[in-house]
Amino acid sequence: MNSPIQQYRPVMCADGHTHGQLDRIGGDNLKRTKDERGPHHWRP
């Protein structure tokens, strides 16, 4: 059973570490929330 991707869920790296939080999905990319380093970041 697949669950929908929800806003503000943790984005996990392949090594199991948290890579930020999800802001939204745009097409085939994930937009992470802003962090202390500045602007939003898009990930494929």
Buried (B, 14 or more C-beta within 10 A) or exposed (E): EEEEEEEEEEBEEEEEEEBBBBBEEEEEEBBBBEEEEEEEBEEE
